Every structure is written in structure tokens, then in C-alpha cells.
Amino acid sequence: MSFQPLLATLADTQPHHITELAKQLGCLPQQLNMIWQQVPNHLRPLLRQRDGYWQLSRPIAMLPENHSQPNFTLDVQPETESTNTLLAERIHSGKSSHRHIIVAHSQTQGRGRQGRKWQNNLGECLMFSLGWTFDKPQAELLALAPVTALACQQALQALGCPAQIKWPNDLVIGLDKLGGILIESIRKDGKTHAIIGIGINFMQPETQKNITSFQAAATQKHNISTLFGQIIEKLDTVLTQFAEQGFAPFQAAYEAVHRDQHQTVSLLRDNQVICNGRILGISPTGALRLQTAQGEQEIISGEISLRRPEQLSGSLKKYLLLDGGNSRLKWAWVENATINHISHAPYRDLTRLQQEWEEHGTLDTQIIGSAVCGDIKKELVQSRLPYPIEWLTSMPQALGMINHYRNPAEHGADRWFNALGSRKFSQNASVIVSCGTAVTVDAVTADKHYLGGTIMPGFHLMRESLLQRTAQLQRPEGQYYAFPTTTANAISTGMLDAVCGSIMLMHTRLKERCQTPVDIILTGGGANKILEVLPHDFTLTNTVKIIDNLVIYGLINWIKNK
């Protein structure tokens, strides 16, 4: 029995009793656990169970198969090759495609502009294709892509997601991509049948290449049904008006949310710069108006890609970024502010680091690191690399963030760069928890004030201290239970409760101070343990995110803006 109907039912994050779930799936309640074991690993930790009720701690991008949308016919597919392809087949077979929507939870051959593949894990991305029939030739619909992007941007903004548009139709937040649109059309029976393919990252994807998500950027929690409904309603309004009046009524609104308006950019074809200039705006037909050395030009999208100068200059500079923790070294190879590869190793054997340098390092690779490991371990790292390492320390302020630590020189660099990295994943006030050899719980306000935080022993240190200092507690490692009845389980539960209690106390303090929503960002090896045992009411009413390699993201933010 497929697990997808179960996930789609739970996607709204509302509690569902197991008898209701079993009835919907046509199975026995005791079979639900077996079905849940089929769920992909990245989604399993989201399940919360209490008093016979199941619910997810945060929404995922899966619509129930019986979902409906006013004024549209809707077809929800658990898996397909491509929703655009399905809609094209419908048109070729003579069936109506106007106001017909095909949603897919998973696509095996999803695609974007210029033949690029669109890839994602189950539940991460809202993917659908919408059909719209126009009584106009294809040449008069060149602005369909930008007007569609505008509709999506307005829907996202209405839900607290500060999206912008990168010409012609990419949805972005800064330099990070939030979503994409692929427009295809078929001319048949004297009409133009447009196929509007839309993909929006709902959860933060596992891929780490300049990608962001609705959940990471939105100021409030919304489930996928709300997001989907808002986008379709806005598309309905905008496309109806566009069919009658063209792009001209939307020109000013588009330019207002155009990320690169009045900026200097480069245009590329096949990864080669073909033109540089300053963007003047968007024409009434949706073309890009560019002021170049040869005068003003209008650019129609086609096979053109647009880049900001910092993106091009970044591609000429490679970085090896180091995160020197107490127990191990983690490093990332970065180019154009994009993580290409991440590795780690214990300090006692850094052979892998040296081998990777021989494979990836170049004369222009700059080595930058953050470390809390001490000078001896820093020297071990340096001995494996041919060029000097620039070790960064905590700073009084950087990237608009003010550090309120009384003496930044004694402030752990990892805590500072965790704070800088957190801004990629939340613009709200945040409690940032790093769970490694030590557990740090830090507070950052929405207006970028790092207020400080607490430090406590990590799980290993807590356990080691107990075993060394007490004669009667020599026990194997236990498990977490709400009411532990063995000494081993009591120790494991006590350690996790101590960490969770510290997090919740800091969350309460920060919320009382700021009077705004406060997110929780977890990083480090113990992050999953913490998420699994935080009270379900707490995780349901607050945004809790696990972000691996947060220090690395902080270093990337620093080099992008230094």
C-alpha cells in the first residue's frame, strides 16, 4: 500500500485520529506504522503521535488527491514524468486544457528553462502545470512568462514571503532561487494553448546551491493548500486581465518587484558573456530594456541568462571554507557562493583534506575558516594545506548584524558565524542552537541584533561527566522516554530534557523581548535528536528548522558581502 495518500492527508499539519486515517486508506489502524516506514527518511522525523492522533510538525508540499479548486478542474498525480508533458498530451488528443491543472508530488523528468532539469525530493516542492487558451497568436503572448511570475510573486508576498522576480520569470529572494516558471504553447484550431509550468520550493531542499524556500522565507506558517489556493486565485485574476489588455497594465507592478531594476548586469548565452549594461526597465511586451555602450537595446528572453556582477566575479574566485569544531574539522569547496562539496574528518587524520586539495585546489583558491578548536589543531590543519589560512574571529558587527557580546574576542567564532548564516533561513527573531561537543543556545532579533546566549555541555560530555563522577551510574546508553523507568533511559532522557528546556526558556525570553514570532534553528550532530523530543505543541506553533553546516553558510554570507 502506498504511503503517499497518508502523507498527503497529514500535510495540513492538523491532528488526524488513526481510525480516520485507516478508514481513508482502507487498512487497519495497526497497519499505519508499517505504511509510515515507507516514507522517505527526510520526512519521517516530522511525525508527531499523541493520544491516537497523528500530525506533522510542519507542512509539506503534498495536496490530497481529492483536492479541488474553484473555477478550475484539478488532477493530482502522485508521480509523473512531467506535468507539462501531460497537459501537452491532453491538448494533442483534442481535450480542453483551459483552466485545467495537473499537480504532481513527484516528477521523474521535470524540466525548467533552457532544457535544465528540475529535481527535488518528495514533499519539498509545489509543482503544477496550468492550461490557459488564448484567442491570440503566439507572437502576442511574449509577456506571458513575466506576467505569470508577477502573479506568483504577489501571491507569495500576500502570505508573508518577500519574493522578487529575476527577469524574465524566476522567483528569487536576493541571489537565491525560490521558484521557476516554464511556458510552452501549442497552436491548434486557431487558438494558442499555453502550458504554464510552475515549481516553487516549499521546504528547504537538500541541495545547497543558492536555493531558498517558502518555509524559510515566509514570516508565518502556511500549509500547501493555502499557498496553492492563493497562487491559483491570483493567476485567475491576472491571466484574465492579460488576455484582454496585454502586459501594459502590469508593467509598473513588475518593475517594482524586479530584483535587478536599474542595476548593472551581464547577459550570457552558453555561459559566455554577450552583453553588459544597466537595466532601464521592462517594455510593454515584456522585453528587457538594457542601456549598453551601443545604446538602448530590448532583449527577448530566449536562451539568454542574466547575472549580477558579484555572481560573475565570484565565479572567478574559489574558496575552501573551514569549520574547525572541537572534535572534527568540516570543510566546503565553494565557487560563486555555491557549495560544490562538503567533507569532514577527525583532526587525528586529515589525509582526506590534503587529497581533496590536490584534486580541487588551485592557485586562486582562498582558504578561510572559523575555529573553536585551539591553536594545536589549527596547526594540524595548516600542515595539510599549501597556502595560509585566514582564520576569522567573532566581530563587533558584520553584514548589518550588531554583536552585543561584551568582549567579542572571547566569543566563539562558530556562534558568530552561525548567527550570520541564520539570516539565509529566517528573517524572524531566532533562537540558534548548535549541538556538538558543547550546546550553544543563542538569540538574534529580527533587526539583526545578536543578544548573546548560553553554553552547556553536549550529550557526550554530559554522559561522560556522570559516568566518571558517579559510582552507581555505569550503564549502557539508553533511549528517550517521557517517563523513563531504567537508569540508562533516565540518563538519556535527562540530557535531552536539559537541552530542550534551555531552548524553550531562551525562546520564551526572546519572544517576550521582541513581541514577534521567534523561529528555532537547529544545527550540529545532535539536531535531529532535539527535534524528535521537543514537545509537539511547541513544534506545531513555532517554526523549527534543521540546517546542516550553518557555520559554512555564515562564512559564505561574509565572503559574498565583504
C-alpha distance (Angstrom), angle and dihedral (degrees) to the residues before:
residue distance angle dihedral
M1 . . .
S2 3.82 . .
F3 3.79 119.1 .
Q4 3.83 93.6 -150.5
P5 3.84 97.4 86.5
L6 3.80 88.8 51.8
L7 3.81 92.1 50.5
A8 3.80 92.2 45.4
T9 3.82 90.8 53.1
L10 3.81 92.2 49.4
A11 3.83 93.0 44.3
D12 3.81 91.5 92.5
T13 3.87 89.1 66.1
Q14 3.81 90.3 -130.9
P15 3.84 118.8 133.1
H16 3.81 114.2 -97.3
H17 3.79 122.4 -170.6
I18 3.78 114.9 -125.5
T19 3.82 91.5 -122.6
E20 3.82 89.5 57.1
L21 3.81 91.8 46.8
A22 3.79 92.9 47.7
K23 3.80 91.7 49.3
Q24 3.81 91.5 51.6
L25 3.79 91.7 49.5
G26 3.80 95.2 42.0
C27 3.78 94.2 -122.3
L28 3.80 140.4 105.7
P29 3.83 119.4 -86.3
Q30 3.80 90.5 -118.1
Q31 3.81 89.2 59.2
L32 3.79 93.3 61.8
N33 3.80 94.1 83.6
M34 3.79 90.0 54.2
I35 3.80 90.4 51.2
W36 3.81 91.0 47.7
Q37 3.81 90.5 56.7
Q38 3.81 87.6 68.0
V39 3.82 91.4 61.1
P40 3.85 113.7 109.9
N41 3.79 114.6 -96.7
H42 3.80 95.1 -114.1
L43 3.83 91.1 61.4
R44 3.81 102.3 39.7
P45 3.85 96.7 82.6
L46 3.83 89.4 60.6
L47 3.83 94.2 72.5
R48 3.80 118.5 105.5
Q49 3.82 121.5 -172.8
R50 3.78 126.5 -167.3
D51 3.80 134.1 156.2
G52 3.79 92.6 -16.0
Y53 3.81 94.3 -48.0
W54 3.80 125.4 117.9
Q55 3.79 125.0 -160.1
L56 3.79 139.5 152.8
S57 3.78 121.3 -112.1
R58 3.80 91.2 -134.5
P59 3.82 134.6 13.3
I60 3.79 122.9 -95.4
A61 3.80 131.8 -158.1
M62 3.79 100.6 -96.9
L63 3.81 124.6 115.2
P64 3.83 120.0 -159.1
E65 3.80 113.0 -106.8
N66 3.82 90.2 -118.4
H67 3.82 93.4 53.6
S68 3.80 113.7 133.2
Q69 3.80 134.5 -161.6
P70 3.84 124.1 -158.3
N71 3.83 114.7 -111.4
F72 3.82 92.8 10.3
T73 3.78 138.1 82.1
L74 3.77 110.3 -128.3
D75 3.79 131.4 -156.9
V76 3.83 117.1 -174.0
Q77 3.80 114.2 -161.3
P78 3.83 121.5 -167.8
E79 3.82 89.6 -152.6
T80 3.79 136.2 -3.7
E81 3.78 139.8 155.4
S82 3.82 94.8 -111.1
T83 3.80 132.8 -22.2
N84 3.81 89.8 -143.9
T85 3.80 89.6 55.3
L86 3.82 92.2 49.7
L87 3.78 91.4 51.4
A88 3.82 91.5 47.7
E89 3.82 90.0 52.3
R90 3.79 88.7 51.6
I91 3.82 91.1 54.2
H92 3.79 94.0 46.7
S93 3.81 90.5 50.8
G94 3.82 90.2 57.7
K95 3.81 97.1 -108.4
S96 3.79 121.5 136.3
S97 3.81 114.8 -97.4
H98 3.81 97.8 177.4
R99 3.81 110.0 122.0
H100 3.79 90.0 -4.8
I101 3.81 116.2 137.5
I102 3.79 128.7 -165.6
V103 3.82 116.2 -165.7
A104 3.81 122.4 -169.3
H105 3.79 128.7 -165.2
S106 3.79 89.2 -161.6
Q107 3.81 133.9 15.9
T108 3.79 122.7 -163.7
Q109 3.81 94.4 -167.3
G110 3.79 104.3 25.9
R111 3.78 114.4 159.3
G112 3.77 141.5 -169.7
R113 3.79 136.7 -166.0
Q114 3.81 120.8 -38.1
G115 3.80 92.4 16.9
R116 3.80 95.1 -64.3
K117 3.81 118.8 153.5
W118 3.79 119.8 -114.7
Q119 3.80 109.0 -144.6
N120 3.79 131.6 177.2
N121 3.77 143.2 146.8
L122 3.79 122.0 -104.2
G123 3.79 112.7 -77.6
E124 3.80 95.5 13.9
C125 3.79 101.3 94.4
L126 3.80 139.0 44.1
M127 3.82 104.4 -137.7
F128 3.78 125.8 178.0
S129 3.80 144.1 140.2
L130 3.79 123.3 -139.3
G131 3.80 124.9 -160.6
W132 3.80 121.1 -143.0
T133 3.81 125.5 173.2
F134 3.82 120.0 -148.4
D135 3.81 130.1 -166.2
K136 3.81 88.5 -139.8
P137 3.81 135.7 89.4
Q138 3.79 117.7 -102.1
A139 3.82 92.1 -108.0
E140 3.81 90.1 66.3
L141 3.81 92.6 53.9
L142 3.82 99.4 64.1
A143 3.82 90.0 117.7
L144 3.81 94.1 54.7
A145 3.82 91.5 98.2
P146 3.83 96.5 53.3
V147 3.80 93.6 42.0
T148 3.82 89.6 51.4
A149 3.80 89.8 50.1
L150 3.80 89.6 51.0
A151 3.81 91.8 52.6
C152 3.81 90.9 51.1
Q153 3.81 92.2 46.1
Q154 3.80 91.8 51.8
A155 3.80 91.2 49.3
L156 3.80 91.9 49.5
Q157 3.79 92.5 47.0
A158 3.80 91.0 50.8
L159 3.82 87.3 59.4
G160 3.79 94.2 50.7
C161 3.82 98.4 -94.9
P162 3.85 110.3 130.6
A163 3.80 96.1 -145.3
Q164 3.80 123.9 166.4
I165 3.79 132.3 -170.4
K166 3.77 127.1 -111.5
W167 3.79 107.1 -156.6
P168 2.90 125.5 -65.6
N169 3.80 105.0 8.8
D170 3.81 114.8 -35.5
L171 3.79 116.4 125.6
V172 3.80 109.2 -139.2
I173 3.78 145.4 166.0
G174 3.78 106.6 -149.0
L175 3.79 107.2 -48.1
D176 3.81 92.9 -24.4
K177 3.79 120.9 98.7
L178 3.80 118.4 -125.3
G179 3.80 101.0 173.3
G180 3.76 147.3 -21.6
I181 3.79 140.0 -139.8
L182 3.80 128.6 -146.9
I183 3.81 117.1 -166.8
E184 3.80 119.7 -163.7
S185 3.80 127.3 169.2
I186 3.78 140.0 -163.5
R187 3.81 123.4 -157.8
K188 3.80 110.0 -144.4
D189 3.81 136.9 148.4
G190 3.81 92.1 2.5
K191 3.80 93.1 -57.7
T192 3.79 135.8 97.4
H193 3.78 112.8 -124.1
A194 3.80 108.1 -158.5
I195 3.80 121.4 -156.9
I196 3.80 109.0 -157.5
G197 3.80 111.1 -164.9
I198 3.80 115.7 -167.6
G199 3.80 130.1 -175.8
I200 3.81 122.5 -179.5
N201 3.80 124.6 179.1
F202 3.80 104.6 -123.3
M203 3.81 99.4 173.2
Q204 3.80 122.8 31.6
P205 3.82 104.5 -88.2
E206 3.79 120.4 -128.2
T207 3.78 89.7 -123.7
Q208 3.80 110.2 94.0
K209 3.77 104.1 -155.4
N210 3.81 108.9 118.6
I211 3.80 93.8 -58.1
T212 3.79 128.6 143.1
S213 3.80 133.4 176.5
F214 3.79 143.9 -141.3
Q215 3.80 92.0 -110.7
A216 3.80 92.1 50.0
A217 3.80 93.9 50.3
A218 3.81 107.0 32.0
T219 3.79 116.7 96.7
Q220 3.82 92.4 -142.6
K221 3.79 136.2 37.6
H222 3.80 116.4 -102.0
N223 3.77 129.0 171.0
I224 3.78 123.3 -127.0
S225 3.82 93.9 -102.3
T226 3.80 90.4 58.9
L227 3.79 93.1 48.4
F228 3.80 93.4 45.2
G229 3.81 92.6 47.0
Q230 3.81 92.8 49.1
I231 3.82 92.3 50.3
I232 3.81 94.3 47.5
E233 3.82 92.9 47.5
K234 3.80 90.7 51.2
L235 3.82 92.2 45.8
D236 3.79 89.8 50.8
T237 3.80 91.5 55.1
V238 3.80 97.1 40.7
L239 3.81 98.0 43.9
T240 3.81 92.0 48.1
Q241 3.79 90.3 54.0
F242 3.81 92.8 42.0
A243 3.82 90.9 54.2
E244 3.80 89.4 56.4
Q245 3.82 103.8 34.7
G246 3.81 108.4 18.7
F247 3.81 125.3 -137.0
A248 3.80 99.2 -48.0
P249 3.86 95.9 90.4
F250 3.82 89.4 53.8
Q251 3.80 98.7 44.2
A252 3.82 97.8 95.7
A253 3.81 93.6 43.1
Y254 3.81 90.5 51.0
E255 3.80 93.0 50.0
A256 3.82 90.4 49.5
V257 3.83 91.5 61.4
H258 3.81 97.0 32.4
R259 3.81 104.0 121.4
D260 3.81 95.6 -149.0
Q261 3.80 99.6 41.4
H262 3.85 109.4 147.3
Q263 3.84 90.0 -0.4
T264 3.79 128.5 127.3
V265 3.79 111.4 -111.0
S266 3.79 142.5 168.2
L267 3.79 124.6 -129.7
L268 3.79 118.2 -144.6
R269 3.78 135.3 -164.9
D270 3.82 118.0 -171.1
N271 3.85 88.0 -6.1
Q272 3.82 91.6 -59.2
V273 3.82 122.1 117.5
I274 3.80 108.4 -117.6
C275 3.80 100.7 167.7
N276 3.83 142.3 11.5
G277 3.77 126.6 -161.2
R278 3.77 151.2 122.1
I279 3.80 119.0 -82.0
L280 3.79 111.6 -120.1
G281 3.79 95.6 -179.6
I282 3.79 143.0 -85.6
S283 3.80 123.7 -55.2
P284 3.84 123.1 -127.4
T285 3.82 86.8 -100.8
G286 3.83 93.5 53.4
A287 3.82 96.2 -103.8
L288 3.81 120.5 141.0
R289 3.81 114.0 -107.4
L290 3.80 107.4 -145.6
Q291 3.82 127.4 -176.9
T292 3.81 106.6 -145.7
A293 3.81 135.2 170.1
Q294 3.80 86.9 -94.7
G295 3.82 93.2 51.6
E296 3.80 134.5 -95.7
Q297 3.79 117.0 -21.9
E298 3.79 132.6 -175.8
I299 3.79 114.1 -138.7
I300 3.79 123.4 -158.8
S301 3.78 112.1 -154.5
G302 3.81 105.0 -119.9
E303 3.80 110.3 128.6
I304 3.81 94.8 -18.5
S305 3.81 123.2 123.9
L306 3.80 124.1 -162.6
R307 3.82 125.1 -142.0
R308 3.78 134.9 -179.2
P309 3.85 117.1 -130.2
E310 3.82 92.0 -110.8
Q311 3.79 89.5 56.6
L312 3.79 92.0 52.9
S313 3.80 95.7 43.6
G314 3.79 89.8 47.0
S315 3.78 90.5 56.6
L316 3.80 88.9 59.8
K317 3.80 91.6 56.5
K318 3.79 124.7 63.2
Y319 3.78 124.5 -160.6
L320 3.76 135.5 -159.5
L321 3.81 104.5 -157.8
L322 3.80 119.1 -161.8
D323 3.80 129.7 -158.1
G324 3.80 106.6 -167.8
G325 3.79 106.6 -163.8
N326 3.80 125.7 178.6
S327 3.80 94.9 -100.1
R328 3.80 106.2 26.6
L329 3.77 145.0 5.9
K330 3.78 121.4 -114.3
W331 3.79 122.2 -168.6
A332 3.79 139.0 -178.3
W333 3.80 132.9 -159.0
V334 3.79 107.2 -138.2
E335 3.79 132.6 -173.4
N336 3.79 127.1 171.6
A337 3.83 87.7 0.8
T338 3.81 87.5 -61.5
I339 3.79 124.1 123.5
N340 3.79 108.6 -127.7
H341 3.79 98.7 174.5
I342 3.83 139.8 -2.9
S343 3.81 127.5 -158.8
H344 3.79 138.6 166.0
A345 3.79 139.1 -165.1
P346 3.83 140.1 172.1
Y347 3.79 115.2 -96.9
R348 3.81 91.0 -116.7
D349 3.81 90.1 69.5
L350 3.80 118.3 27.8
T351 3.80 94.4 159.1
R352 3.79 89.9 119.5
L353 3.80 91.6 58.0
Q354 3.79 91.2 52.9
Q355 3.81 91.8 47.0
E356 3.79 92.2 50.6
W357 3.80 90.9 50.1
E358 3.78 89.9 54.7
E359 3.81 88.1 51.2
H360 3.81 102.1 40.0
G361 3.81 108.4 14.3
T362 3.80 120.7 104.4
L363 3.79 137.6 178.0
D364 3.80 91.4 -94.5
T365 3.82 96.4 46.9
Q366 3.80 109.3 120.2
I367 3.82 116.9 -151.6
I368 3.80 115.9 -145.9
G369 3.78 127.2 168.8
S370 3.77 148.5 176.4
A371 3.79 116.2 -148.1
V372 3.80 141.6 -179.5
C373 3.80 93.9 167.0
G374 3.81 101.2 96.9
D375 3.80 133.7 -112.8
I376 3.82 98.4 -72.4
K377 3.79 92.9 57.7
K378 3.79 90.9 43.1
E379 3.79 88.5 56.3
L380 3.81 90.2 50.8
V381 3.79 89.4 54.7
Q382 3.79 92.7 46.5
S383 3.81 91.0 51.3
R384 3.82 89.5 63.2
L385 3.81 95.2 51.9
P386 3.82 129.6 67.7
Y387 3.80 98.2 -145.1
P388 3.82 131.8 54.9
I389 3.80 118.0 -89.1
E390 3.80 118.2 -129.5
W391 3.79 101.8 -141.4
L392 3.80 110.1 -160.4
T393 3.78 122.8 -151.4
S394 3.77 133.5 -161.1
M395 3.80 112.9 -70.2
P396 3.81 135.8 -150.3
Q397 3.80 87.4 -120.6
A398 3.81 140.0 -12.8
L399 3.81 137.7 168.7
G400 3.80 90.1 7.7
M401 3.82 93.2 -54.7
I402 3.81 117.1 124.9
N403 3.80 117.4 -147.6
H404 3.81 112.8 -142.1
Y405 3.81 94.0 -173.3
R406 3.81 106.0 128.1
N407 3.80 93.1 -132.3
P408 3.83 112.3 21.0
A409 3.82 89.5 -170.0
E410 3.82 90.2 71.0
H411 3.79 93.8 40.9
G412 3.80 113.1 107.2
A413 3.81 111.3 -107.7
D414 3.81 90.2 -141.2
R415 3.82 91.1 59.0
W416 3.81 91.0 50.4
F417 3.79 95.5 48.4
N418 3.81 90.7 44.0
A419 3.80 86.2 58.1
L420 3.81 92.5 48.6
G421 3.80 90.9 46.8
S422 3.79 93.0 49.2
R423 3.81 91.8 69.8
K424 3.81 89.8 70.9
F425 3.80 89.8 62.8
S426 3.80 104.5 34.6
Q427 3.79 137.3 20.0
N428 3.81 91.1 -169.8
A429 3.76 127.0 91.3
S430 3.80 104.6 -77.6
V431 3.78 143.0 -162.0
I432 3.81 105.9 -144.8
V433 3.79 115.4 -156.3
S434 3.80 122.3 -169.5
C435 3.79 113.0 -172.4
G436 3.79 113.2 -168.1
T437 3.81 132.2 104.6
A438 3.80 84.3 -26.1
V439 3.79 128.3 21.8
T440 3.79 116.1 -129.0
V441 3.80 122.8 -170.2
D442 3.81 112.4 -167.1
A443 3.80 135.0 177.8
V444 3.82 127.8 -138.6
T445 3.80 125.1 177.6
A446 3.78 124.8 -137.1
D447 3.82 90.1 -108.9
K448 3.82 91.2 56.7
H449 3.79 104.7 -97.9
Y450 3.79 113.1 146.2
L451 3.81 101.6 -149.2
G452 3.80 99.9 -175.3
G453 3.77 130.8 -109.6
T454 3.78 149.2 -154.7
I455 3.79 136.4 -72.6
M456 3.80 126.2 -151.5
P457 3.81 135.1 163.6
G458 3.79 117.1 -80.4
F459 3.79 121.8 -118.5
H460 3.81 94.0 -89.7
L461 3.81 93.5 49.6
M462 3.80 92.3 47.0
R463 3.77 92.0 51.8
E464 3.80 93.7 42.8
S465 3.81 91.1 51.4
L466 3.80 92.2 51.5
L467 3.80 93.9 47.7
Q468 3.79 93.4 47.8
R469 3.78 97.1 45.5
T470 3.80 102.6 39.2
A471 3.79 126.3 62.2
Q472 3.80 98.5 -158.4
L473 3.81 101.2 46.4
Q474 3.81 101.1 72.8
R475 3.79 96.9 130.7
P476 3.82 136.4 142.2
E477 3.77 116.2 -101.2
G478 3.79 111.9 -74.8
Q479 3.78 136.9 -159.1
Y480 3.79 135.6 -107.0
Y481 3.81 117.2 -91.7
A482 3.78 129.4 167.0
F483 3.81 88.7 -130.5
P484 3.82 107.6 19.8
T485 3.79 116.6 -157.5
T486 3.82 100.5 -174.9
T487 3.79 128.8 64.3
A488 3.82 93.2 -122.0
N489 3.79 91.7 51.6
A490 3.80 91.5 43.7
I491 3.81 90.1 56.7
S492 3.81 94.2 47.9
T493 3.80 92.2 45.4
G494 3.80 92.9 46.2
M495 3.80 92.3 53.4
L496 3.80 93.3 50.2
D497 3.81 92.4 44.1
A498 3.80 89.9 52.7
V499 3.79 92.2 53.9
C500 3.83 94.5 42.7
G501 3.81 90.8 47.7
S502 3.80 90.7 52.7
I503 3.80 91.0 50.1
M504 3.80 93.8 49.0
L505 3.81 92.4 47.2
M506 3.80 91.5 52.4
H507 3.81 90.2 46.1
T508 3.82 90.3 53.3
R509 3.81 92.6 48.1
L510 3.79 93.6 48.8
K511 3.80 93.5 46.0
E512 3.82 91.2 50.4
R513 3.80 90.1 49.4
C514 3.81 98.2 45.4
Q515 3.82 101.6 30.6
T516 3.82 87.5 -147.6
P517 3.82 135.9 100.8
V518 3.80 112.6 -69.1
D519 3.80 121.8 -153.9
I520 3.80 127.4 -155.2
I521 3.82 117.9 -135.3
L522 3.80 116.1 -169.0
T523 3.79 124.8 -166.5
G524 3.78 137.3 163.6
G525 3.78 135.3 55.7
G526 3.81 95.1 -58.3
A527 3.82 96.6 49.6
N528 3.81 95.7 102.7
K529 3.81 92.0 50.0
I530 3.78 90.0 54.2
L531 3.80 94.6 48.1
E532 3.80 91.7 50.1
V533 3.83 93.7 57.1
L534 3.81 104.0 34.2
P535 3.83 106.8 114.2
H536 3.79 110.1 -87.0
D537 3.82 92.6 -130.7
F538 3.80 88.3 56.3
T539 3.81 95.3 50.2
L540 3.80 92.1 44.6
T541 3.80 94.5 53.6
N542 3.81 96.9 39.8
T543 3.79 134.7 49.4
V544 3.80 109.8 -109.0
K545 3.82 119.0 -177.9
I546 3.78 133.1 -178.0
I547 3.81 110.7 -147.1
D548 3.77 117.7 -179.2
N549 3.81 119.0 -149.7
L550 3.80 95.2 16.5
V551 3.82 92.6 162.1
I552 3.81 88.9 56.5
Y553 3.81 90.4 53.2
G554 3.81 88.8 50.5
L555 3.79 90.6 52.9
I556 3.82 90.3 48.3
N557 3.82 90.9 51.6
W558 3.79 88.8 50.7
I559 3.81 96.1 50.3
K560 3.82 91.4 44.6
N561 3.79 91.6 56.5
K562 3.79 105.4 27.9
